[in-house]
Amino acid sequence: MKVRKSEVESLKERLKEIGAKEVELLDRNVFSRLKLGEGVINIYKSGSITFGGKGKEELERKVEKVLEGFIPKELPIVGCDEAGKGELFGPLVIACVVADRRCYKELLKLGVKDSKRMKREEILKKAEKIKEACRGKVKVIMPKEYNRLYGKFKNQNRLMEEVYLKLIKEIYGKFKFKRAVIDKFSRELEGKLKGELPKVEVVVVEKGEEEPVVAAAAIVAKAERLKRLKELSKKLGVEVKEGNASNSQLIEALKGKDKREFIKMHFKVGGKGEES
């Protein structure tokens, strides 16, 4: 389970209202340690929640009930993020998760967090659980399509803005969400979205994974990218992992092949894309 960092104080107070008592901290990363019945609740500074002691299942149910108070009143809400923007090899994946009350509750229960701090298997498993509980849409732009689009826009951010606009407008047509939260990648997207969707509250923020729906979108996007990387690796005959550390080896493996099918052609071999 997890709440936003900004909500840890409020969570502690709400747990105290149902009888939890603060006890001595044993870990400097823990914001608050509370005893409830025969169990112990640890609220971490990151917003993560863990349990100890006896009666763990009952304790989880009580905390889950408290977490319902952290579900936004204005629903549905959509969160969007991408994976693969800064990587030479493989696709760019943009995902949007639409959260109604049931979905949002499940995201808090799952404890969705920044996908960069998660291992591969955890990402893949949580992505499946998110897709079971929530609706939304994923756009996978494989390298060949990406390179064609880049030829049109000549700028990665302009390309991404166009994809985000089409994707979010399509989702709005189906779900009529009231709020959209997007991890910031450009200065232009917020204004463009507000112009296209004047009835929607548009929030474009840095470190958007603090919002559970954005964190969920990032996990779904990363999981889809991992699957496509595996497929491309088989096609290339060389295992390609996340990151740009092995770019020089990849360039060697690409000799004699159509590079446009595997890499973003405007990237440097070092893996850094354009500044925008």
N, C-alpha and C positions, 0 to 999 in steps of 0.2 A: 504494500500500500504506500501511497505517496500523496503529499499535498505540495503546493507551491512553497518556496522558501519564505515568502512573505506571509504565509498562513500558519507557520509553526506555533507562534504565540497564541493565536486564536484557537488552534486545535488543542493546545495544552489547557487553556481555560475551559473549553467545552468538555474536555474529559474530566476536569476537576468538578464540573457541575454535575456529573453523573457518579461522583464518588471517588475518583482517582486521587491519589495522594503522591506528591513529589517525594522522591527518595534520592539518596546520594548518587551522583554521577560517577560512572566507572570508566568512561571513555570521553576524551576531550572533543571528539567529533559529534557527541550526542548533545542536543540542545536541551532535552528534558527527559528524565526517567521517572515514570510514574507507576505506582503499584495500584492495581485494581483487582480486588478479590485476592486470589492466590497467584495471579499472573503479573507480569511486568511489561510495560509498554515503553519502548525507546523511540523517541522522536529525534531524528538526526537533523543537523543544521541544513542538510540538503533538502529536507522535507520527507525523506524516506521514513517508514515506520516498521519496526520489527517487534516481535513478541517473545517472551520468555516465561519460565515458571509453569505452573499447572493450569489446566483449563484453557489451553491455547485457542481451541476452536470457539469456545464461548466468548473469549476475549476478543477474537477477531470479529465476531458477529456484532459485539457492542461497539467496537471502533468503526466498523463498516456503517452502522446506523448513524453514528456521529458524523461520518464523512458525507452523508447525504445533505448535510447543511452547507457543504462546500460546492454543491452543484449549482451552476449559474441559473438564475430565474429565467433569463432570456434565451430560450432554446427554440430551434436547433442552432448550433454554432459550428462553423467549419474552420478547420485548421489545416494549413498547407506547408509543405517543406519539400526539399529536393535532396537527391543524392547523386554524386558524380560530377558536380559542377567543376570542381577543381582537379579532376583526375584525367590524365591523358587517355587511358585505355577504357573502353567500354561505354555504356550508355549514360545519358543524363535521364534521371527518373524524377518525375514530379508527382507527388501524391497529395490528395485532399481527403481528409476524414470528416464526415458529417456526424456530429454528436447530438442525439436526443438524450433524454434523461437516462434511459437504460444504458446507452453507450457510455455516457460521461461517468456514470457510477462504476461501470466496469473498468474504465481507464484508471480511476482512482484506486480501485481494488488491485489492478494489475501492477500499479506503481510504475507507470511508464516514465521513462527518463531519457536523457540525452543519449541517442544511439551511439555516439562516439565513445561512450563509457561502457558499452555492452559488447559481449563476445558474440561471435557469429551465430552459434546455436541459440543463444538467448534471443537474438534479433529475429531469427526465423520462427521460433516458437511463439514469441509474443505477437509477431505480425499476424499469424494465423488466428490467434485469439481476438485480436483487434478486428480482423475482418469478419469474424463470427458475430461480434457484438455491435459493430458499427457499419454504416454505409459510407459510400464515397466513390472516388475514381482515381485511377492511376494512369499516368501518361508516360510511356517508355519511349525515349527517343534514341534509337540505336545509332551507332556512329555514322552509318551511311546517310540516314535521314538528317542527323545533326549537322553533318558537313554541308548538306544541301541547303538547310535552313541558314546556316552561318554565312553561306555565300550570298544569301538574300539580305541579311541584317548587318553583316560585317562587325557585329558586336554581340558578345555572349549575353549581356544583360538585356539588350533589346529583344533578342531571340526568346529569352526566358519570360520576359514581360508579356510577349505575344501569346506564348503557350499558357501562362497563368491566366491571362484574361479570358481566353477561349474556354479553358477548363472550368474556371470558377463561374463564368456565365452559364455554362451548360449545367453545372451542378445546381445553381440557383433556380434554373428553370424547373428542376425536379423537386427540390426540397425547400425552396423559399426560406433559407436561413436568415437570421437576423443579425448575425455578427460573423465577420471573417477575420481570423488572426493568421498572419503570414510571417515567417521568418524573413527578416530584411536582407535583401541582396542588392537593392538599387534604390535610388532616391525618387525614381519616376513612378514605380508601380502603384503606390498608394493613391496618388492623384488620378491615375488612369482608371483604377478600380472604382473610386468614388464617382467619377464621371459616368461610368457605365452602369453602376448599381447605386443610385442615389438613396435608396431606401435601406441600404445595408450599412451597419457600422463597420468600417474597415480599419483594422489595426495592423500596422506593419512595424514590427519591433525587432531589435537585435536580441540574440539569444532567446528566440521564440519558444525553444523547447521547455521553458519554464511553464508554459501553458500546456496542460495535458493533451489537448487535441492536436497541437503542433508537434509535440513529442511523439504522439501516435502516428502522425503522418510521416515523420522522419523515419520511424521504425519500419513502416510499410514500404516507403521508398527504398530504404537501404536493403531490406529483404529482397525486393524485386531486383535490385541491382546485383546483389550477390548471386541470385539465380542466373541472371543473364551473363555475368562474368564467368560462371562455371561453364555455360554453354559455349561462350566464345573461346574459353581456354581449351576445350576439347577440339574445337574447330582449328585453333592455332597450333595445338600440339604442345603447348607450354602452359603450365599453371600460372594464372595471373591472380594475384591477391590485391586487396584494397591498398591504396596508397601509390606513391610514385617512386618508391625506392629502387625498383628494378626496371626503370624505363629503358636504360641503355641495352639491357639484355632483351627486352621486348622488341626494340628496334631491330636488333640482330635477327630475332626470330621472324620478323615480318618481311625479311628480304625475299623477293619473289612473289609476294602476296599483295593483294589490293589493300593497302593500308587504310583506305577510307572505310572499310568494313569493320575496322578494329579500334581506330584511334580518332581523336578530335584533331583534325589536321592543323588547326591554328595554334595548338599548344607547342611549347618548346619541349625538347627532350627531357629537360629537368623537371617537367611536370607543372610548371607555373603557367597559367593562362594570362590573359590580358588584364590590365588594371582598368577598372571601369566604375 
